[in-house]
Amino acid sequence: MERSQIINDNSKVGGRIYFDNAATTSLDPLVLESMMPYLTEKFGNPSSIYSYGRETRMAIENARKSVAKILNAHPAEIFFTSGGTESTNTAINASVRDLGCKKIITCPLEHHATLHCVEYLAKRNEAEVCYVKLLSNSEIDLNDLERLLKESKEKCLVTLMHANNEIGNITDIETVGNLCKKYNAIFHSDTVQTIGHFPFDLRKLPVHFITGASHKFHGPKGVGILYINENIKINPFINGGSQERNMRAGTENLYGIVGFAKALELATQNHEADKEYISGIKNYMKKKLLQNIPGVYFNGDTDGKCLYTVLSAAFPKTEKSEMLLFNLDINNICASGGSACTSGADAGSHVIRAITNNPNQVTVRFSFCKYNTKEEVDVVVEKLKEII
């Protein structure tokens, strides 16, 4: 199937305009094609010693090698998990319980997979948690991070995401990693929004743990990775079997793992073209909103270091705009108020609350992929004009 045909077939989901790709993406047909043999005739248990088991074991190990090669890591450093949340929880818990970190330095803008995990550890008195300050553009204050590391009498875990899933700000994790190295701290970065969207060189990047989830780059849901640097050793995070080199017991998500590797391969092959195209869609929408919606502004550092896939727009609060997401949904437009993991909750976005105390705004996160078009942007902006 030609790539142009794939894009055309995926440009709309069930007649809807889908602008919530930071929450999840549609499955690339080429990824599904790679998974199908393992959903049908190649069904053997990878732990079985006969040929059916050996061929599926080989598929998993080939996927591991493929992912490791793309990220420039060693295959033994790549562990397959159920997704970003499991990977993040594993890294944080292991840092405290296995690596001796008694202090956790994080940020109030982190994903709840991080925040809720560190809050739980603090509640159990397993670790002290402190939060690094933010600059006026919502970026991490690196000077404050160094101060916290320098003043700590305990071994620290620094857990800071590479790119924020709601406002798109990117943190310089190479600089953060070098600070952690300087003060003998463990460094975990939630890279769920950037694996598959940015190149990685884990041989050079000073990081102990990173995480990924394939459904953020047109792979299947329910599968992710945890990179564990070969220089650190942690205990198994699920017990009961020898899978994942005795680290994560349980029969592997075979077709998910195959799909993860294929999705990452495709994302890497087409990275430059996809980045240029998606950036064009994002910048076009930003321009059209400024031209057509009085009072709109944008959260995060949209003109600086930010995700090319995410645009967080703040609209003036009125009687009409308060029901904005609901009205967009009625008009078959999919967007979100922030993280999908908080959808349906009345609390609103903890990220937006942390960066602004303005109660007179309604925030919508639009997030884009290679299947979106400028024509879809035009439709959405016209609907916003009607609604607001």
DONU-252610 format. One line per 3 residues: number of its first residue (from 1); their letters; for each residue x, y, z of N, C-alpha, C. Coordinates in pm, whole numbers, plus 50000, padded with zeros to 5 digits. Layout:
N
NUM = A = X:Y:Z:X:Y:Z:X:Y:Z | ...
***
This chain:
388
1 = MER = 50084:49880:50000:50000:50000:50000:50088:50125:50000 | 50058:50220:49912:50135:50344:49906:50110:50428:50030 | 50214:50500:50075:50201:50581:50197:50095:50689:50180
4 = SQI = 50087:50751:50059:49986:50854:50035:49845:50799:50051 | 49826:50672:50009:49696:50608:50024:49665:50580:50170 | 49770:50538:50245:49753:50513:50389:49709:50641:50459
7 = IND = 49777:50753:50426:49743:50882:50488:49599:50920:50455 | 49559:50902:50329:49424:50937:50289:49321:50853:50362 | 49351:50723:50377:49257:50633:50443:49244:50663:50592
10 = NSK = 49348:50721:50652:49349:50743:50797:49321:50888:50836 | 49293:50975:50740:49284:51117:50771:49165:51149:50861 | 49063:51065:50857:48949:51086:50946:48917:50954:51015
13 = VGG = 48869:50964:51137:48834:50846:51215:48683:50843:51228 | 48618:50753:51153:48473:50742:51161:48401:50871:51127 | 48454:50950:51030:48391:51075:50992:48425:51191:51083
16 = RIY = 48501:51166:51188:48538:51272:51281:48671:51335:51241 | 48691:51457:51288:48822:51521:51279:48893:51492:51410 | 49006:51426:51401:49074:51377:51522:49198:51461:51548
19 = FDN = 49188:51550:51648:49299:51636:51688:49338:51607:51834 | 49349:51477:51868:49389:51440:52004:49495:51331:52000 | 49594:51351:51914:49696:51248:51893:49796:51235:52007
22 = AAT = 49801:51334:52099:49885:51320:52217:49824:51220:52315 | 49693:51197:52302:49626:51097:52386:49649:50957:52331 | 49624:50942:52201:49653:50817:52132:49646:50842:51983
25 = TSL = 49708:50754:51907:49707:50767:51762:49641:50644:51700 | 49597:50659:51576:49541:50544:51504:49653:50447:51467 | 49618:50322:51453:49715:50219:51420:49752:50226:51273
28 = DPL = 49880:50239:51244:49928:50241:51106:49898:50106:51041 | 49839:50104:50921:49808:49976:50856:49930:49886:50838 | 50048:49944:50818:50168:49863:50803:50208:49797:50935
31 = VLE = 50175:49864:51047:50199:49804:51179:50103:49687:51200 | 49976:49708:51167:49879:49599:51180:49922:49479:51095 | 49970:49507:50976:50015:49400:50885:50127:49318:50949
34 = SMM = 50219:49386:51017:50330:49315:51082:50283:49231:51200 | 50173:49274:51264:50122:49204:51382:50036:49082:51345 | 49972:49085:51229:49871:48985:51196:49918:48839:51206
37 = PYL = 50039:48806:51159:50080:48665:51173:50082:48617:51318 | 50108:48709:51412:50118:48672:51553:49982:48678:51623 | 49883:48726:51551:49744:48721:51598:49672:48599:51542
40 = TEK = 49738:48531:51448:49672:48419:51380:49755:48292:51392 | 49834:48259:51289:49898:48127:51289:50020:48116:51380 | 50089:48227:51407:50208:48221:51493:50170:48252:51637
43 = FGN = 50103:48158:51699:50041:48182:51831:50115:48116:51946 | 50231:48058:51921:50301:47983:52025:50342:48068:52144 | 50348:48005:52261:50397:48073:52381:50549:48089:52371
46 = PSS = 50599:48212:52382:50744:48234:52365:50831:48158:52464 | 50771:48106:52573:50849:48029:52671:50850:47881:52640 | 50777:47838:52538:50774:47696:52502:50897:47660:52420
49 = IYS = 50942:47536:52434:51070:47497:52372:51053:47444:52230 | 50930:47410:52187:50911:47358:52052:50906:47472:51951 | 50892:47437:51823:50912:47536:51715:50814:47653:51723
52 = YGR = 50687:47626:51761:50591:47737:51772:50638:47840:51874 | 50695:47792:51984:50746:47883:52086:50873:47952:52042 | 50961:47878:51975:51089:47936:51933:51069:48049:51832
55 = ETR = 50971:48034:51740:50952:48139:51640:50894:48267:51702 | 50812:48253:51805:50760:48373:51870:50865:48434:51962 | 50948:48351:52025:51060:48403:52104:51155:48483:52015
58 = MAI = 51180:48432:51895:51268:48503:51802:51207:48636:51761 | 51074:48640:51743:51007:48766:51705:51026:48871:51813 | 51015:48831:51940:51033:48926:52050:51176:48976:52054
61 = ENA = 51272:48885:52041:51412:48927:52050:51454:49011:51929 | 51397:48983:51813:51424:49068:51696:51365:49207:51715 | 51248:49213:51776:51187:49343:51806:51274:49420:51905
64 = RKS = 51327:49352:52006:51413:49416:52105:51539:49473:52038 | 51598:49393:51949:51718:49439:51878:51687:49560:51790 | 51572:49557:51725:51532:49669:51638:51515:49797:51718
67 = VAK = 51445:49788:51831:51423:49906:51916:51557:49957:51970 | 51641:49866:52015:51772:49904:52071:51858:49973:51965 | 51857:49922:51844:51937:49982:51736:51891:50123:51706
70 = ILN = 51759:50144:51700:51704:50277:51670:51740:50377:51780 | 51736:50332:51906:51764:50421:52019:51913:50424:52054 | 51992:50348:51982:52136:50332:52008:52161:50289:52153
73 = AHP = 52093:50180:52188:52110:50117:52319:52151:49972:52297 | 52183:49903:52404:52210:49760:52395:52078:49686:52413 | 52054:49577:52338:51927:49505:52355:51897:49465:52499
76 = AEI = 52001:49437:52578:51981:49397:52718:51930:49512:52804 | 51931:49635:52751:51882:49751:52826:51734:49780:52798 | 51673:49708:52705:51535:49733:52663:51443:49626:52722
79 = FFT = 51344:49671:52799:51246:49581:52859:51106:49621:52810 | 51030:49525:52765:50893:49552:52719:50797:49548:52837 | 50707:49646:52840:50609:49661:52949:50470:49681:52889
82 = SGG = 50373:49714:52974:50237:49739:52927:50218:49884:52880 | 50317:49970:52903:50303:50110:52859:50381:50205:52946 | 50362:50333:52922:50439:50436:52990:50417:50441:53140
85 = TES = 50296:50419:53185:50267:50428:53328:50339:50319:53405 | 50334:50196:53356:50407:50087:53423:50557:50114:53423 | 50609:50159:53309:50752:50185:53298:50796:50293:53396
88 = TNT = 50719:50401:53405:50752:50511:53496:50746:50466:53641 | 50640:50395:53677:50627:50346:53815:50742:50253:53850 | 50782:50168:53756:50892:50076:53781:51022:50151:53807
91 = AIN = 51051:50249:53721:51176:50325:53736:51181:50400:53869 | 51070:50464:53906:51068:50543:54030:51077:50453:54152 | 50998:50347:54155:51001:50256:54270:51137:50189:54285
94 = ASV = 51197:50149:54173:51327:50083:54180:51436:50179:54227 | 51425:50305:54187:51525:50404:54229:51525:50421:54381 | 51405:50418:54438:51393:50435:54583:51428:50306:54656
97 = RDL = 51372:50195:54611:51383:50070:54687:51510:49990:54658 | 51565:50007:54539:51683:49928:54501:51811:50010:54489 | 51797:50137:54455:51915:50219:54427:51946:50321:54536
100 = GCK = 51868:50321:54644:51900:50402:54761:51865:50548:54754 | 51776:50587:54663:51736:50728:54655:51634:50759:54764 | 51667:50853:54850:51578:50891:54959:51510:51026:54935
103 = KII = 51550:51092:54828:51490:51220:54792:51455:51218:54645 | 51334:51263:54611:51289:51268:54472:51268:51414:54433 | 51332:51453:54325:51314:51589:54270:51234:51575:54142
106 = TCP = 51119:51641:54138:51034:51634:54020:50973:51772:53995 | 50866:51777:53916:50807:51904:53873:50656:51893:53880 | 50586:52000:53916:50439:51992:53925:50369:51970:53792
109 = LEH = 50443:51981:53680:50382:51963:53548:50391:51819:53497 | 50450:51730:53575:50467:51591:53530:50333:51521:53508 | 50337:51416:53430:50221:51329:53411:50184:51266:53545
112 = HAT = 50056:51233:53561:50012:51173:53687:50079:51038:53713 | 50127:50971:53608:50201:50846:53629:50321:50869:53718 | 50381:50987:53707:50493:51025:53793:50444:51084:53924
115 = LHC = 50357:51184:53916:50316:51258:54036:50248:51167:54139 | 50157:51084:54095:50087:50997:54189:50180:50892:54249 | 50276:50848:54170:50373:50750:54221:50461:50812:54330
118 = VEY = 50515:50931:54305:50604:50992:54407:50524:51034:54530 | 50399:51076:54511:50314:51112:54625:50288:50989:54713 | 50269:50875:54650:50246:50750:54724:50370:50713:54807
121 = LAK = 50488:50725:54746:50611:50694:54817:50634:50790:54934 | 50601:50917:54913:50615:51016:55020:50518:50986:55135 | 50396:50946:55099:50295:50915:55200:50339:50797:55286
124 = RNE = 50412:50705:55226:50461:50588:55299:50597:50614:55367 | 50641:50739:55361:50770:50780:55419:50889:50704:55361 | 50877:50664:55236:50989:50596:55170:51084:50695:55105
127 = AEV = 51034:50816:55077:51120:50917:55014:51059:51055:55037 | 51147:51154:55044:51104:51294:55049:51089:51344:54905 | 50986:51423:54881:50962:51475:54746:50972:51627:54748
130 = CYV = 51045:51683:54653:51048:51829:54636:51033:51862:54488 | 50987:51984:54464:50950:52024:54329:51037:52139:54281 | 51095:52122:54164:51181:52225:54107:51095:52343:54060
133 = KLL = 51150:52463:54068:51077:52583:54026:51065:52588:53874 | 50966:52666:53829:50944:52687:53686:50980:52830:53649 | 51027:52849:53527:51051:52983:53472:50921:53041:53421
136 = SNS = 50922:53167:53381:50800:53234:53336:50739:53171:53211 | 50823:53102:53131:50772:53035:53011:50734:52889:53038 | 50726:52853:53165:50686:52719:53212:50794:52614:53193
139 = EID = 50917:52655:53160:51027:52560:53151:51090:52537:53289 | 51162:52426:53302:51231:52393:53426:51340:52496:53455 | 51347:52541:53581:51455:52630:53624:51576:52543:53658
142 = LND = 51670:52534:53565:51785:52446:53583:51876:52490:53697 | 51879:52619:53724:51958:52669:53838:51898:52619:53969 | 51766:52619:53976:51700:52569:54097:51721:52419:54111
145 = LER = 51719:52347:53999:51746:52204:54003:51886:52177:54059 | 51985:52253:54013:52120:52232:54064:52128:52266:54213 | 52057:52370:54254:52055:52406:54397:51999:52290:54480
148 = LLK = 51889:52231:54435:51829:52120:54510:51923:52001:54518 | 51991:51972:54408:52086:51861:54407:52205:51889:54499 | 52256:52010:54492:52373:52048:54569:52345:52047:54719
151 = ESK = 52226:52090:54757:52192:52100:54899:52147:51969:54962 | 52115:51871:54879:52062:51746:54933:52170:51665:55004 | 52136:51616:55123:52226:51529:55197:52198:51382:55167
154 = EKC = 52088:51358:55095:52049:51222:55058:52073:51200:54909 | 52085:51072:54871:52094:51040:54728:51961:51074:54663 | 51967:51137:54545:51847:51188:54480:51809:51107:54356
157 = LVT = 51679:51100:54333:51623:51062:54204:51566:51189:54142 | 51607:51221:54021:51546:51330:53946:51456:51266:53840 | 51327:51298:53844:51235:51246:53745:51164:51364:53677
160 = LMH = 51206:51392:53554:51155:51505:53477:51125:51459:53334 | 51006:51493:53286:50967:51448:53153:51042:51524:53044 | 51063:51457:52934:51131:51518:52819:51045:51626:52756
163 = ANN = 50917:51593:52734:50825:51691:52677:50690:51679:52746 | 50632:51794:52779:50505:51793:52850:50391:51755:52756 | 50308:51662:52800:50201:51609:52717:50085:51706:52699
166 = EIG = 50078:51811:52780:49965:51905:52769:50003:52035:52699 | 50119:52092:52732:50156:52220:52672:50272:52209:52575 | 50338:52092:52572:50440:52068:52470:50581:52114:52500
169 = NIT = 50603:52180:52615:50739:52228:52646:50839:52113:52652 | 50958:52137:52597:51064:52037:52596:51173:52076:52695 | 51214:51979:52776:51323:51998:52872:51454:51946:52813
172 = DIE = 51561:52020:52836:51693:51978:52789:51743:51866:52880 | 51710:51742:52843:51742:51630:52932:51891:51594:52929 | 51962:51639:52829:52107:51617:52831:52171:51701:52941
175 = TVG = 52128:51828:52952:52178:51914:53059:52137:51861:53196 | 52010:51818:53208:51962:51761:53334:52044:51637:53370 | 52068:51552:53271:52145:51430:53295:52287:51459:53342
178 = NLC = 52348:51561:53285:52484:51598:53327:52487:51654:53469 | 52382:51726:53507:52371:51773:53646:52358:51655:53741 | 52276:51557:53699:52258:51437:53783:52390:51362:53798
181 = KKY = 52465:51353:53690:52596:51286:53696:52690:51360:53791 | 52687:51493:53785:52773:51575:53870:52746:51552:54017 | 52617:51531:54054:52581:51516:54196:52542:51372:54231
184 = NAI = 52582:51277:54145:52563:51134:54172:52416:51100:54196 | 52328:51159:54115:52185:51133:54126:52141:51036:54016 | 52032:50967:54041:51969:50882:53940:51874:50970:53858
187 = FHS = 51872:50949:53727:51787:51032:53640:51691:50944:53560 | 51562:50969:53579:51456:50907:53499:51385:51016:53421 | 51362:50991:53292:51284:51085:53212:51168:51013:53145
190 = DTV = 51048:51069:53163:50929:51022:53093:50939:51075:52949 | 50971:50986:52857:50989:51025:52716:50875:50973:52628 | 50759:50950:52691:50646:50893:52618:50605:50979:52500
193 = QTI = 50612:51112:52513:50570:51199:52404:50679:51223:52300 | 50800:51175:52325:50910:51206:52232:50969:51084:52163 | 50964:50966:52224:51007:50846:52151:50913:50826:52033
196 = GHF = 50970:50806:51917:50890:50796:51795:50870:50930:51727 | 50908:51039:51795:50894:51174:51737:51026:51248:51729 | 51125:51204:51805:51257:51266:51807:51363:51156:51806
199 = PFD = 51480:51182:51748:51587:51082:51753:51650:51074:51892 | 51693:50955:51931:51759:50933:52059:51892:50863:52036 | 51990:50900:52117:52118:50830:52118:52152:50799:52263
202 = LRK = 52106:50683:52309:52119:50649:52450:52261:50610:52490 | 52349:50591:52392:52490:50571:52425:52553:50702:52476 | 52499:50815:52429:52555:50945:52466:52472:51018:52570
205 = LPV = 52341:50989:52577:52252:51062:52667:52273:51015:52811 | 52304:51105:52906:52329:51065:53045:52198:51044:53122 | 52136:50930:53100:52008:50900:53165:52010:50754:53209
208 = HFI = 51942:50725:53322:51936:50589:53374:51812:50513:53328 | 51699:50585:53318:51572:50524:53275:51502:50617:53177 | 51448:50561:53068:51349:50634:52988:51233:50540:52957
211 = TGA = 51122:50597:52914:50999:50519:52892:50940:50551:52756 | 50864:50457:52702:50797:50479:52574:50668:50399:52566 | 50576:50445:52480:50448:50376:52458:50415:50386:52310
214 = SHK = 50392:50272:52244:50381:50274:52099:50254:50340:52047 | 50150:50349:52131:50025:50408:52080:50036:50560:52063 | 50150:50618:52101:50174:50761:52076:50234:50784:51937
217 = FHG = 50276:50675:51868:50333:50693:51734:50281:50585:51638 | 50148:50566:51642:50077:50480:51547:50107:50331:51564 | 50141:50293:51688:50153:50152:51722:50035:50108:51807
220 = PKG = 50036:49982:51853:49923:49931:51933:49926:49982:52076 | 49809:49983:52139:49798:50017:52281:49839:49897:52366 | 49873:49924:52491:49902:49815:52584:50042:49761:52577
223 = VGI = 50134:49835:52511:50273:49791:52507:50364:49913:52514 | 50469:49900:52592:50565:50009:52607:50703:49953:52631 | 50798:50043:52654:50933:49999:52689:50981:50074:52813
226 = LYI = 51072:50009:52882:51151:50074:52986:51297:50050:52951 | 51371:50157:52930:51516:50148:52911:51580:50157:53049 | 51665:50059:53080:51740:50059:53206:51888:50056:53169
229 = NEN = 51959:50162:53201:52101:50170:53169:52176:50050:53226 | 52266:49994:53147:52336:49872:53185:52424:49888:53309 | 52452:50011:53348:52539:50034:53465:52465:50028:53598
232 = IKI = 52332:50012:53594:52256:50000:53719:52181:49868:53720 | 52158:49815:53838:52088:49688:53855:51971:49708:53950 | 51853:49663:53906:51735:49671:53992:51676:49532:54007
235 = NPF = 51588:49516:54105:51522:49389:54128:51404:49371:54034 | 51359:49247:54013:51243:49224:53926:51123:49308:53970 | 51049:49363:53874:50934:49443:53912:50803:49367:53905
238 = ING = 50802:49249:53842:50690:49155:53855:50753:49017:53872 | 50714:48946:53976:50771:48815:54005:50675:48704:53962 | 50735:48587:53934:50651:48472:53901:50690:48402:53773
241 = GSQ = 50795:48446:53708:50839:48381:53585:50970:48441:53539 | 51026:48383:53433:51158:48424:53387:51155:48517:53267 | 51034:48563:53228:51024:48648:53110:51100:48780:53128
244 = ERN = 51133:48842:53016:51210:48968:53015:51334:48957:53102 | 51407:48847:53078:51532:48821:53149:51513:48830:53301 | 51409:48762:53348:51376:48751:53491:51333:48883:53555
247 = MRA = 51302:48984:53474:51267:49115:53530:51116:49140:53535 | 51042:49081:53441:50897:49110:53436:50824:48980:53401 | 50776:48913:53504:50712:48783:53485:50578:48797:53413
250 = GTE = 50540:48694:53341:50413:48691:53271:50433:48673:53121 | 50340:48601:53059:50351:48579:52914:50351:48712:52840 | 50444:48726:52749:50465:48854:52681:50349:48890:52588
253 = NLY = 50330:49019:52569:50234:49072:52473:50299:49064:52334 | 50298:48946:52279:50375:48914:52158:50345:49008:52042 | 50217:49017:52004:50183:49098:51887:50200:49247:51916
256 = GIV = 50182:49287:52043:50207:49425:52079:50354:49460:52066 | 50442:49371:52107:50586:49394:52100:50630:49404:51954 | 50581:49314:51871:50612:49320:51728:50562:49452:51669
259 = GFA = 50442:49494:51709:50386:49620:51660:50464:49741:51707 | 50513:49738:51833:50594:49848:51885:50716:49868:51797 | 50788:49759:51770:50911:49770:51692:50884:49821:51552
262 = KAL = 50776:49773:51489:50744:49818:51354:50704:49965:51352 | 50624:50006:51450:50582:50147:51456:50702:50239:51475 | 50796:50198:51561:50915:50280:51583:51003:50284:51459
265 = ELA = 51012:50173:51390:51089:50168:51266:51030:50265:51163 | 50899:50263:51144:50833:50352:51047:50848:50498:51088 | 50829:50525:51217:50841:50663:51266:50982:50716:51242
268 = TQN = 51082:50631:51260:51221:50672:51241:51253:50695:51094 | 51206:50605:51009:51230:50618:50865:51173:50750:50810 | 51056:50789:50859:50985:50904:50803:50992:51028:50892
271 = HEA = 51086:51028:50988:51087:51132:51090:51095:51273:51034 | 51190:51302:50949:51210:51438:50900:51089:51487:50821 | 51037:51404:50733:50921:51443:50651:50798:51462:50739
274 = DKE = 50776:51370:50833:50660:51381:50922:50670:51506:51010 | 50789:51532:51062:50809:51649:51148:50778:51778:51072 | 50828:51789:50951:50803:51910:50871:50655:51925:50841
277 = YIS = 50591:51815:50805:50449:51820:50770:50362:51856:50891 | 50386:51786:51004:50303:51809:51123:50328:51949:51179 | 50453:51995:51177:50484:52132:51221:50405:52234:51139
280 = GIK = 50393:52207:51009:50315:52295:50922:50169:52300:50962 | 50112:52186:50998:49972:52183:51043:49955:52262:51172 | 50045:52239:51268:50038:52309:51396:50049:52461:51377
283 = NYM = 50149:52504:51302:50170:52648:51282:50056:52712:51205 | 49999:52637:51113:49883:52686:51037:49764:52709:51130 | 49742:52614:51223:49629:52630:51316:49652:52747:51410
286 = KKK = 49774:52761:51457:49805:52874:51545:49775:53006:51475 | 49818:53018:51350:49795:53139:51270:49646:53163:51249 | 49571:53058:51214:49428:53073:51188:49351:53111:51315
289 = LLQ = 49390:53056:51429:49324:53092:51555:49349:53238:51590 | 49472:53283:51574:49503:53424:51602:49426:53517:51511 | 49405:53476:51388:49333:53560:51291:49183:53564:51318
292 = NIP = 49129:53459:51377:48984:53444:51382:48920:53446:51521 | 48999:53423:51626:48941:53414:51760:49002:53524:51848 | 48930:53633:51873:48984:53740:51959:49013:53689:52100
295 = GVY = 49128:53728:52153:49163:53694:52290:49228:53558:52308 | 49244:53480:52200:49308:53350:52215:49457:53368:52244 | 49511:53282:52329:49657:53279:52346:49697:53134:52370
298 = FNG = 49828:53110:52382:49878:52973:52381:49963:52946:52505 | 49938:52830:52565:50014:52789:52684:50146:52726:52642 | 50248:52750:52725:50377:52690:52699:50462:52774:52606
301 = DTD = 50577:52721:52574:50676:52793:52494:50658:52756:52347 | 50547:52800:52285:50513:52754:52150:50610:52803:52043 | 50685:52909:52072:50782:52960:51974:50925:52915:52006
304 = GKC = 50940:52836:52110:51074:52792:52150:51087:52642:52140 | 51139:52581:52247:51159:52436:52248:51028:52368:52287 | 50961:52312:52189:50830:52252:52217:50801:52139:52119
307 = LYT = 50704:52057:52155:50659:51949:52067:50597:52007:51941 | 50631:51951:51827:50568:51995:51702:50430:51933:51683 | 50391:51847:51776:50262:51778:51766:50151:51840:51851
310 = VLS = 50186:51932:51942:50090:51979:52043:50073:52130:52038 | 49947:52176:52044:49915:52318:52055:49809:52334:52163 | 49846:52400:52273:49754:52423:52384:49699:52565:52373
313 = AAF = 49572:52577:52338:49510:52708:52313:49417:52745:52428 | 49428:52869:52474:49343:52920:52582:49246:53021:52525 | 49117:52996:52544:49011:53083:52494:48946:53159:52608
316 = PKT = 48902:53282:52583:48833:53356:52689:48709:53281:52737 | 48689:53276:52868:48574:53204:52923:48447:53288:52907 | 48348:53228:52842:48216:53288:52828:48112:53178:52852
319 = EKS = 47985:53216:52847:47881:53114:52863:47891:53009:52753 | 47932:53051:52633:47942:52958:52521:48069:52873:52531 | 48180:52936:52566:48307:52863:52563:48323:52765:52678
322 = EML = 48245:52782:52786:48258:52689:52900:48225:52546:52860 | 48141:52529:52757:48103:52396:52709:48177:52364:52579 | 48295:52420:52563:48365:52414:52436:48395:52271:52391
325 = LFN = 48454:52190:52478:48489:52053:52439:48364:51972:52405 | 48258:51993:52482:48132:51923:52455:48077:51961:52319 | 48080:52091:52289:48028:52137:52160:48115:52094:52043
328 = LDI = 48246:52086:52064:48333:52033:51959:48299:51886:51933 | 48274:51811:52039:48241:51670:52025:48110:51653:51946 | 48012:51736:51977:47885:51732:51904:47908:51753:51754
331 = NNI = 48008:51836:51723:48041:51864:51583:48146:51769:51527 | 48162:51654:51592:48253:51548:51545:48399:51592:51539 | 48439:51675:51636:48578:51719:51646:48634:51668:51779
334 = CAS = 48742:51590:51771:48801:51531:51890:48922:51613:51934 | 48914:51670:52054:49025:51741:52117:49012:51716:52266 | 49103:51773:52345:49094:51748:52489:49126:51874:52567
337 = GGS = 49092:51869:52697:49124:51980:52784:49262:51969:52844 | 49326:51855:52822:49459:51830:52879:49492:51685:52860 | 49546:51621:52963:49584:51481:52954:49461:51392:52944
340 = ACT = 49469:51292:52856:49358:51198:52844:49336:51120:52972 | 49441:51108:53052:49431:51030:53176:49345:51100:53280 | 49310:51227:53257:49222:51297:53351:49086:51328:53287
343 = SGA = 49064:51277:53165:48936:51303:53099:48822:51250:53184 | 48713:51327:53189:48598:51287:53267:48604:51331:53412 | 48720:51378:53456:48733:51425:53594:48696:51572:53601
346 = DAG = 48640:51614:53713:48600:51753:53730:48715:51843:53774 | 48826:51782:53811:48935:51859:53869:49004:51950:53769 | 48991:51920:53639:49060:52000:53539:49207:51963:53533
349 = SHV = 49281:52039:53455:49421:52006:53430:49512:52060:53540 | 49589:51970:53602:49685:52014:53704:49798:52094:53639 | 49827:52069:53512:49932:52142:53442:49892:52287:53423
352 = IRA = 49771:52308:53375:49724:52446:53351:49712:52522:53483 | 49666:52453:53588:49657:52519:53719:49795:52561:53769 | 49896:52480:53737:50031:52509:53787:50097:52626:53715
355 = ITN = 50058:52651:53589:50127:52756:53512:50049:52886:53506 | 49920:52881:53539:49842:53005:53537:49732:52999:53642 | 49706:53112:53705:49595:53118:53801:49479:53198:53743
358 = NPN = 49474:53206:53611:49368:53279:53543:49242:53192:53532 | 49135:53227:53606:49014:53146:53600:48927:53176:53479 | 48964:53280:53404:48879:53326:53293:48927:53273:53158
361 = QVT = 48976:53151:53158:49019:53090:53032:48969:52948:53024 | 48949:52901:52903:48914:52762:52876:49022:52707:52784 | 49090:52604:52830:49203:52550:52754:49161:52427:52674
364 = VRF = 49204:52423:52549:49185:52306:52464:49321:52266:52408 | 49354:52138:52422:49477:52087:52362:49442:52023:52228 | 49500:52080:52122:49492:52019:51990:49625:51950:51964
367 = SFC = 49622:51825:51921:49747:51754:51894:49734:51679:51761 | 49841:51681:51684:49835:51648:51542:49922:51528:51507 | 49893:51470:51390:49973:51360:51339:49984:51371:51188
370 = KYN = 50053:51275:51129:50080:51278:50985:49953:51262:50901 | 49843:51220:50960:49720:51200:50886:49629:51323:50885 | 49662:51426:50963:49580:51548:50965:49609:51637:50845
373 = TKE = 49515:51729:50817:49528:51818:50701:49494:51962:50739 | 49538:52057:50657:49503:52197:50677:49354:52220:50654 | 49295:52139:50569:49150:52151:50546:49074:52119:50675
376 = EVD = 49123:52024:50751:49060:51993:50880:49075:52111:50976 | 49191:52174:50974:49211:52293:51058:49109:52399:51023 | 49086:52423:50895:48989:52525:50851:48850:52494:50906
379 = VVV = 48811:52366:50900:48679:52327:50951:48670:52353:51101 | 48774:52316:51175:48773:52332:51321:48769:52480:51359 | 48846:52563:51293:48847:52706:51325:48712:52768:51295
382 = EKL = 48647:52729:51185:48513:52781:51155:48414:52739:51262 | 48424:52617:51309:48333:52571:51416:48359:52647:51545 | 48486:52673:51574:48519:52751:51694:48461:52892:51686
385 = KEI = 48465:52949:51568:48407:53084:51550:48256:53080:51579 | 48191:52976:51533:48046:52962:51557:48017:52943:51706 | 48096:52856:51768:48070:52820:51909:48103:52936:52002
388 = I = 48215:53004:51976:48260:53110:52069:48202:53245:52032
***
